[in-house]
Amino acid sequence: MTLPYPLPRLGLLATGALFALGLASSAQAHGYLSQPQSRALLCKTGANTQCGAVQWEPQSVEGLSGYPARGPADGQIASAGLVQFGALNEQSSSRWAKRPISAGAQNFTWTFTANHVTRNFRYYITRQGWNPNAQLSRSSFESEPFCTHDGGMRQPPKVLTHNCQVPARSGYQIVLAVWEVGDTPMSFYNVADVVFQDGSTPTPPAATWEARGAINPSVDLSVGDRVATRVFDAQGERRELSTQVRIGSASDGHPNTWPFLLAQRINAEQPLLRAGQRGADGRIAPAPGRNEVFAQASSGIARVEVQIDKAAAPNVDLLLGSVPSQLAIANGQATLNVSITAVGELDITATVLDHAGTTRATQSLSLNNTGRQLALVIKPAQPGHHQLVVKGVVKGSGALVQKTADFMLSGPATPPGAAQFTFPEGLRQYKAGTVVLQPKDGRLYECRPWPNNGYCVQWSPSTPHFEPGVGSHWRDAWIQR
């Protein structure tokens, strides 16, 4: 494959270190597999939980092209090698929501938020006998795609469907869909968790139960808390179909226990609903942890939500000391000193944001009926309105306490051409022309223009090759000022 511009001189590093973050695509192509729904898309819809950043960016699971010879490393295939999407690499037979599929002719649909020139689409499926409780590797999948479509180096429509012949399988399987972009060295890697009712026969009658929601093990619940379903059709909420469970003991409030209890209660009370995990035989049974909620296809039920009502919280609070209305900028930075006191046991995060909503300083700590003096260093500091946002999460209950205070920064602005960030702060915001201060040598570095600007964001503690001034290949990404 011919790349549109030469890669830097990385040698063997290209097979490992670079995949930790993946190259930024200057063309900004984006898209996701919407039928069957990808693991990342189900994170956005809420069917999958504890996904991290991908719940806001299912269209951005992008890594270097060349799979299976190159591309994301084993163990990082589901995330395309992007550390911010690393939660996608978790793998077990019960971790992810699954969608039904059958062998034979099936449609696979891509939805594009930026539909760029395309080289091809390829679809791979897990091998017979793969291990669903081990991280995905090349050995998990067939080496050859079961379906390919040539992109013709053309721009596809915003929604594109391929008809593919799916090979016979049984039970839980994974489809790896690869969209290879034509005008960058990148591809999009989407995994879809699917369950075959039978290797080759039509879906059995259990398929008349259609997924309409999920009971996610999202929080610990306390004695006295109540969790209930809310059921909706096209006309609105159907209160007679609601089911509720009140937590009677600490063990019942465990995140792997109360979803199981609620699923059991739904199945006992609601003939139009079933809750649980759907097995390879099509049966739906409650299980510890995450359970899906299904409705009869003919019921008209459109969705099922879960509502948690916390019992009255103990006496908890978060107290802020005096926050000055004005702070002076000195040497391009300012320090906000503030005292914080926890009434109760709280996990606390204090954040300073500028008027545009950009984080300028942050600090986290845990306090139990005690106080602490914080010194939040704001840099680079610019005159104008800022806010201090302090949130405390109550241990055990998850209840939130938040306090906000306004203040102004005054004094000389950071001079033009000075550092916009102190490396590696704000890493994902680096672009052509961004100037950073390298604290290791005290020098300023400017991110090179396209096509090298994508390398400026390629950094982690284990892959420092493009770190300005000190990395082995920093000159491919940066210009010393």
N, C-alpha and C positions, 0 to 999 in steps of 0.2 A: 504494500500500500504506500503510495506517495503522499507525504505530508505537505501541507501548504507552506510550512516554513520549517527550518531545521531545528531539531531539539538541541539543547545545550549538551556539552560533552560530559555525559553522566556515566558512560560505560555501563558496568553491571548495576549501578545504582538504579537504573530504570526498571529493573525487575522487582525491586523491593521498596526502597526508601521513598521514592516519589509517590507510590500508591497510598502513602499515609494520608495525603490530602487530595490528590488528583489535581491536574492542571486546570486553571480557570479558563473557560472558553470565551475568547474575545467576541465570538459571534453571538453568545448568549442564547443558544438553542435550549429549549426546555420542553418536556412532555412526560406523560406517564401512561402506563397500561391501565385502561379503564374497564375492559372486559376481557377476561375475568379481572376483577379489581386487584391491583398490585398490593403488596404488603404495605408499602408507603401510603397509598391512597386510603387504605382501610385505617391507617393511623389518623389521617385527616378527618375521616367520617366518624371516628370514635369506636369503630368495631375493634381496632387494636389500641392498646393503651401502653403508657410508659414507653413511648417511642422517642422522646426527645425532640430535637429541632425538625425532624422530617415531617412532623404533623402539620407544619406550616409550609413545607416545601416539597411535596411529593413529586413535583415536576423537575427536581434538581439532582436526582441520583445519577451523577455523571462521573465517568472515569475515563482513563486512556483506552483507546481502541485496541483491538488485536486479540480478544478472547477467542479460543482458549490459550493460544501460544503466549499472549501477553495479557494486558488488562489487569483488573484487580487481583490482588494476591489471594491465595486460598485463605478461607476464614474471613475475608472481607468482600466477598462477591456481592452479597445482598446490599451492602452500603456503597458499592462501587469504589471502595477504598477511602471514602470520606470520613474523617474522624468525627465530624459533627453528626453524622448519621449512623454512628457505630452501633446504636441499639438494634438496628435492623439485622445485625449479624448474630444476635442471640438465636439459638436454634434448639427447639425440643418439640416433641410431638403434640404438646398442648399449649405452646407459647402464643401461637398466632391464630386468628380467625381464618376459617377455610371456606371456600366457595365450591359448590358442587360442579362437577364436569363429567362428561362421558367421552368414551373413545369414539373415533370417527370424525366426521366433519363438524368443526366448531369454529366460531368466529372469535377473532382476537382484535380488539379495538384499541387504538392509541388516541389520546387526546393531547393536542399540542398547545402550549401557551406561547411558544415561539417556534413556528414550523419551518425549520431551516432545511437547506439542501441536504438530501439524504443519499447515502451510498447503498445501504441495504437494511433489512430487518431479518433477524434470525431468532428461532425459538428452540430452546433445549428443554429436555425433561429429565427428571431424576431416573437413575438406573433402577432396574428390578433389584430389590434387596438393599437399597441404600439405607443408611442409618439416620433416622429423623432426629436423633438426639445428639448428633455431632455437628459442629460448625460446617457450613457448606464449603466444599472444595471441588476442584475439577473432577475428582473421582466420584463425587456424588451424582454427577450428570453424565448422560450419554455424550460421547465426544463429538458426535455429529448432530447438527440441528435436525429436528423432525419436520421443520418448515422454514423456508427462506423466501423472501420477496425482494426483488431488485428495486432500489429507489430511483435508479436512472439518473442520479445526480440532479434531481428536480426537487422543487419545494412541494411537499405533500399538502393536502387540505388540512384544516384545523382538526378534523376528526377523520381517521382512516381505519378501515376494517379489512383484515385479511381472513380468508377462509383456509383453514389448515386441517389436515388429517391427523388427529391426535392418536398416538399409539395406545394399545391396550395396556391398562394398568389396573391396580386395585388399591383401595385405601388412600392414605395421605401421600400426596406427591407434590413436587414443586416444579413450576414452569419458569425458566429463566428467559425473559424476552430482552433482546438486545437491539437497540436502534442506533445504527452507526451513522453519525453525521458526516456529510460529505465535504464541508468547508472548514472543518477543524480536525485535530487528531483525536477527537473524543467520541465516546459512545455513551448511551444511557442504558443502565442495567436495572431492570425491574424484575423482581421475583414475585410470583403469584402462588399462594398456598391454596391448593385445590384438593378435593376428595372425590375419588371415583366410587360411585355406587356399585359398579361392576366393571370388569375389564372391557367388555364389549357390548353389553346388552343395554337396553333403554333404562332410564332412571326409574327405580321402583316407586310405589305409591307414596313413600315417605317424602318425596320431593314436593308433594302438595303442601308441605310445611315450608313457608318462605321466611327467611330472616327479616326481622323487623326491628331489632334492637339488640342490646347486649347488657349484661350485668358484669361490670368490670370491677376487679379487686383493687379499687383505687385508693382506699384509705382504711385505717383502723377505726372501728366504731367502738363507742363506750356504752356501758350499761345505761339503758334508758333511751338511747338513740333509736330512731325509726327509719327504716328503708322501705320504699313502696314503689310500685310500678305506676306509670301514667300511660294510658292507652288512647290512641287517637285514630280516628278515621277521617274521611274527607270533610265531614261536618263538624269535627271538633273532638273534644275529649269525651271518652265513654267511661264515666266514673264507676259504673257497675262492674267493669272488668279490671279494676285496680286490685292489687294484692299487696299486703304489707306484712312486715316482720318487725317486731320490737326486740331489741337486743337485751337478753336477760342475764348474760354473764360475760366476763372478759374473754373467754375462749370463743363464744359465739361472735364476738366483734372482730375476730381476726380476719384479715382481708381474704384469706383462702376459705373461710368458713361461712360468713354471712351470705355471699353469693350462692353457695350451695343450698343454704337454708331457704333463701328466697325462691330459687329455682324449684325446690321440692314443693313449696307452698303453691306456686303458680300451677304446677302440674296437678296438684290435688284439687284446686278450686276453679280452674278456668278451662273448660272444654275447647275453647277456640284458640288457646295458646299452649305452647310447649316451651320449656326452658331447659337448657343443658348444652352438652357438646354432642354434635352429630357424628356418629361412628361410621365406619366403612360400610356397615350393613344398612345404613339409613336411619337407625334408631337414634332417638334423642334422649339423653339421660343426664341428670344433674351430676356435676363433678366439682371438686374443690377448685377454687380460683375462678377464672373467667367462664361465664356461661352465656350463650346466645339465646335470644328470645325469638321464637318462631310463631307465626300465625297461619291459620288455615288460609290457603290461597283465595278461597271464596268468601272469607269473612269480611272483606272490605277494610280490615285494619291496615293502616298506613305506616305507623311507627309506634314503638314502645320506648318510653324513657324511664329512667330510674331516678327517683328523688330521695335525697337523704336529709332528714330533719334531725339536727343535733339536739340532744337534751340540754337543758339550761347549763351553761358553762360555769365553772367555778369562778371565784373572784380573781380575774386576771386583768392586767392592764400593762401599758407600755408608756413610760413617762419620759418626756424630753426635757433636758435643761434648757436654759436660755440660748436661743439661736440669734446671733447678731444680725441686725438688718443690713449692715454693710461690712464687706471684707475687702481688704486692700490686696491688689496683685503686686507681687515682688518677684523679680527674676523669672517672670513668665509663669508663676504658679501662686496658689493661695492655699492656706490650710484652715479648714473649718474644725474648730474644737467644740465638741458637744458632749454632754453627759447623757447617758441612757440608763434607765432603771426598769427592771422587769418586776412586775408583781405577778408571781407565779413562775412557772418554768417555761421559757420561750427560746426558740431558735430565731435569731434576729439577723436581718440584713439591712444595712444602712447604705443608701445610694444617693449620690449627688448627680442631678441631671441639669443640663443647660436648658435654655428656653426652647431649643429645637427638639428636646427630648433625648439628646445624646448623653450617655453615661460618662461622667467625668471622674468619678471616684466611687469606690464601693468597698465595703468591709462586712464580714459575717462573723457572728459569735453566738454562743449560747450562754444565757444567764438564768439563774434560779433564785428569785427573790433577792437580787442584788443589783448593783449598778457598776458602770464602767465609763471611763472617759475615753472618747474616740477622737482621733486626729485624722481627718479625711483630707488627703493632699489632692488638690485639683490642679491638673496640668494636662495639656497646655491651658492656661486660664485666659478667658476673654471677658471683657467688661459686659455687664448685663444681668438679666434676671436668671436666677437659679433656684432649684428646689431641693430640699433634703426630704427623701422619702424613707421612712423607717418602718419595716413590717416585722411583726413577730408572729410566729406560728406556735400555738400552744401544744406542748408535748402531750401526746396521748390522744388528744381530740382533733387536732388539725385545724382548730378554729383560728381565725386570723384577726390580729389587731394591727392597725396601721395608723401612723401619725405623719403629717406632712408639714413642712415649714418653708417659707419663702425667704430668700435673701438676695442681695445684689453684690456683684463683684465690681469694684471700681479700680481704676489705675490704667497704666499703659497696656494696650493690647499686645499680643504676641506679634512681633514685627513681621511684615511680609517676607516670605522666603524662609522663615524660621520653621522649626519642626512642627508638623501637625500632630504627630504622635511620637511617643517614646517607645521604640521597638521593644517587644512585639505587641504593645497595646493597639487595639483597633485593627488587628491583622486582616480581618475579612473586608475592611473598608479600603484597603490599599488599591490604588489604581494608577494609571500613567500620570506622572507629575507629583504624586504624593511624596512629601518630604518627611523623613523620620530621623529622630536622634538615636544613635547607637550608644547606649550608656557604657558599653564596654571600652569604647575608644573616644567618646565625647564628640564624634564627628557627625555631620549631617549627610544623608544619602537620599537621592531622588530616584523614584521608581521609573524605569525606562519606559519609553513609548511602546505601542503595539509593534510587533507581536510579542515582545519580551515581558510586557507588564503582567502577564498571567503568572510569571514565576515569582513575583513579589509576595504573593500570599502563600507560597509553598514553603511552609516552615512548621516544625514542631520540635520539641526538645530532642526527639530521636532522629529527626531528619533536618539538620541545620544547614544543608548544603547551599541554600540561597540567602542565608542570614547576612545582612549588609555588613561589609567590612571584614568579616571573620569566616564566613562560610567558604567551602572549597570552590564554589561556582558563583560567588556573589556578584561578580562583574557581569554575568549574563542577565542579572535582574536590576542592578542598581548603578547609579552614577554618583561618585563622591562629590559633594559640593565644596 
